[in-house]
Amino acid sequence: QVQLVESGGGSVQAGESLRLSCEASGITSKLNHMGWYHQAPGEERDFVASITRAGATNYADPAKGRFTISVDAAKNTIYLQMNELKSEDTGVYYCDSQNIRITDPPSWGQGTQVTVSS
């Protein structure tokens, strides 16, 4: 089982940047990929970006060009560098992880709040 802890959220002005972190602990040897999801107030949780153990990345269209996902394998930590933040980026950002065995359920962190004021 994997435990995930996010950090790095906060309140910023539009156009500013934030870097989110997600540290994994527990049985991390079985991890295949980790990622970030965004949940705006009153909305569903949407995919933002993911990264595999090998470093392959995938982004949702709204994140392309502004957000960068990266991994520090030695620290079992992924990051989400968010630049040029917009008011619509406001919400809770959740980290998830998926094992190599796809029948294993994903793990989720508790989320970190990002508020962007225009």
Secondary structure, 3 states (H helix, E strand, C coil): CEEEEEECCEEEECCCCEEEEEEEEECCCCEEEEEEEEECCCCCEEEEEEEECCCCEEECHHHCCCEEEEEEHHHCEEEEEECCCCHHHCEEEEEEEEECCCCCCCEECCCEEEEEEC
